[in-house]
């Protein structure tokens, strides 16, 4: 048993077995802890029930693919997650090209089904601060509509962020997903929350990924997330990806479809402007 009131330093010592020589708070939930010998770890406080378990399982599942670089997990409990720190470097075209190839290999590592959680991860997980259920489905269009788009659409309407009269624009796209989704693909091993803030350009010249919402999904979803919030050298990332595993024809036309999920999540968390972006993406998709 551990003390439920212990801080980041005591948590880092408990999981690593090393003495703590310093702490530096980075935010209300994140602390950088220096250990004996100079090793530095990140200690993150979980914001929701099962959040630390879900993130740890996701990090390990992504790391098990042996493709993209993922910080090592030292341990977790219901309150804390302890991982290695990534020493910061600068974005470079070469690292971006490698990341594209590594992402392609990560996706190709696959998943048991669309919606499958990482081994040891809970069905009730998170994307950022929003709950996210990892429930499986036999095909991507039906699963994506039922478990990724419609739950957040309903919540946005219930919260008043999106008007009930606007919901049919997105619902109609969900109904048409079988014809809009492009060629069927096997479930990919997704990072699941691949925005620029979770892409770390390391001092070692490589790109590291953190804070996943990992699950089995469509590989275009990770790439659509990179497009949504931007990323340094995105063109080189995509070039490396296409060289390793070419995307199906028309994939750029489907970016908006894959962005519906993160846009609605952001509408639920952050308000109306993201709801308007989701409606615009759905309107553009419906004209195809």
N, C-alpha and C positions, 0 to 999 in steps of 0.2 A: 504493500500500500504506500502511496505517496501523498504528501500534503497537498490538498487541493488549492492551497494558497501559495504554493511555491512559485518563484519567478522564473524568467527565462534562463538566468545563469544556472540555477539549481537544476532546471530541467535539462539543460545541455550537459551538465556534469553527470546527471543520472543516466542519460542515454549513451554518452560517449565513454564514460569512465575516466574522464580527464579533468584536471583542475581548471577552474575558470580564472583568467587573469584580467578580463575586462568585458564590459557590456556597453553597447551603443544603441539606444532606442532610435529606430527609423520611422516608426509610426505607432499608433495605438495598439497595433496587433503584431508588429514585426520588430525583432531585435537582433542585432549582430553581436555574437558572443565570441570572444577570443579565448582560446584554450591554451593550456600549457604546450610549449613547443611552437607556438605561433599559429596553429591551425585556427581557422575562423569558420563558424557555422551560423546558419540563420535559424532563429527560433520564432515560429509563427503560432499565434494563438488562434484557435478555431473559433469561428463565429456562429456555427450551428451544430446541432447534434449530428455526429457522424461525419462532419466535414474533414477533420484531420485524417480519419481512416480512409475516406474516399480519395483525398489528395495523395496520401502515401501509396495507396494501391495503384492509382493512376501513374504516378512517377515510376514505380517499380515495373509496371506493365510496359510503359514506353521504353524504359531502360533495357528491359529484357529483349527487345527487338535488336539491340546492338547496332543501332543506326544513328539517330540523333543523340547528341550529348544531353544527358539529364543529370542534375545534381544528385549525389548519393543520399539516400534516406538513412538517418541514424536511428530513428525511432519515432513513435507517436503514441499518444493516448487520447482520451476523449477531449482533452483541453489543448494539447500542444503537438506541434510537428517540428522535428529538427532535421535539417538538411545541410549539406555543404554549401558554402557561399561561392558564387561565381565572381572571380575578380574581373572588373569591368575593363573592356577595351573599346576600340572604335569599330564601327561598321566598315566593311570592306567588300568590294565586288567579288573577290575570291572566296571569302567566307560565305557570301550569299549564294554563289554558284554551288558550293558544297552543300549548303543547307537544302537547296532544291533537290539535289540527288538523295540526300539523307531522308528528306520528307517522303520522297517517292518510295524509298525502301521501307520506311516506317509504315506507310499505308499498306504496302504489299505484305507486311508481316501478318495482316489480317486480324479478324475477330470471329468468334463463334457465330454471331448473328448481329443484325442491325439492332442497336440498343443494348448489346451485351455489356455489362459492367466489367471492369478489370477483375482478374482473379482476387478474391478477398475483399473486393469493394462492395459497398452497399447498393441496393437498388435505389434507395432514396439518397441521391448525391446532390451536388451543387454545381452551378455555373456562376462564378463570382459569388454574389450574395443571394442568388435566386435558387430555390429548390429545383432539382432536375431529376426526373425519374428515369432510371435505366431499365426499361421494360422492353423485351425483345419483340420483333415482328418479322414475318417471313419475306417481306419485300420493302425496298426503301420508300417508294412513294406513300404507301399506306402507313408505314411506321412513322415517317417524318411528319405527316399531317397529324396523326393521332397523338404522338408523344412529344413532338418538338414544336409545332406551330400552334395548334388549337388550344393547348392548356394555357399558354401565355396570352393568346388572343382573348380567351374568356376572362382571364384575370384582369387584363387591361380594360376590358369593357366593364367588369364588375367594379373596378377602381375608379371608373370615370375618365380614364386616360384616353380611351378610344370610344367613340359613340357607337351605340348599338346599330345605328343606321349605316355605319361605315364598315362593320364587320363582314357583310357579304362580299366585299371586294376581295378579302383575304380567304374567306371560306370557298369562294368559287375557284380560286387558284388551287386550293387543296383538293377540290373535286377533280380538277384537271391534271393533277400531278402525274398520273400514269402516262399521259401523252406529252407532258412538258419536261419530264425528268431525264430524257435522253436514254441511251442504251443502258440496259441493266448491268450492274457491276457487283462483284462480291463485296461483303462487308470489309471495310478498311479499319485499321487501327488508328483512331483519331486522337490528336491532342485535345480537340474539342473546344478550346477557348483561345485560339491562336491569333490574338491581337498583338500589336507591337509591344505592349507592356510586358508580355510574357515571352518575348524574344530577347535574349541577352547576348550581346556581342562580347565575347570573352577576351581577356588579355592574352590568351593562348592562341588567338587567331581563329577560333571556332565559335559557332553559334550554339547556345544552350537554351533549352526550353524549360519553363517553370509553370507552376499554377495550372495544371491541366484540369479539364472536365472530361477525362478520357472515357471513350466508349466506342463500340462498333458503329460505324456510320459510312457515309459516302465521302470519298476522298476529296471531292470538289468543295465540301463544306469547309475544311481547313483553309483551302486557298481563297475561298470567298471571304472568310474572316480577315485574312491578310489584306485583301482588297478594301474591305470596309473601313478599316481604321488606318490603312497605310503602313508601310514598312520600308526602311532604307533598302535600296537596291532590289526592289521587288521584281523588276524586270529580269535581273540576274537569277533570282530565286526561281522564277517561273521557267527561265531558260534551262537551268540545271534540272528542274523537275521534268520538263518535256523531253530532254535528252535521255533521261533514265526511264521514264514511263509516260509516253505520250497520252495526253488527255483526249477523250472522245470529241469528235467534231461538234461544234456548237457550244463548247463548254463556257465560253465567255458570255453567251446569251443566257446561261443558267445561273450566273453569279447572283443575280437578284433573288432567285428562288432560294438559294442556300443562305442568303443574308436575312431572309424573313425571320428565322429562328433567333439569331443574336439581336436583331432590331427589336423584336417583340420582348425579349428578355430585358433589353435596355429601356424599353417603354415602361415595363413594369417597375423597374428599379429607379429610373431617372426622369420619366415624364413624357410629355406630349410631343416634343420635337422628334423623338425616336418613333413614336406612333405614326407621325406624318411621313417619316422616311419609309416605314414598313408599308404604308398605304401606297406610296409612290412606287416601291419595288413591286408590289402586287399588281398595281395598275399596268406597269410596264410588261410584266410577265403575261398578263391576261390578253395583251394585244398580239402575242406571238401566234 
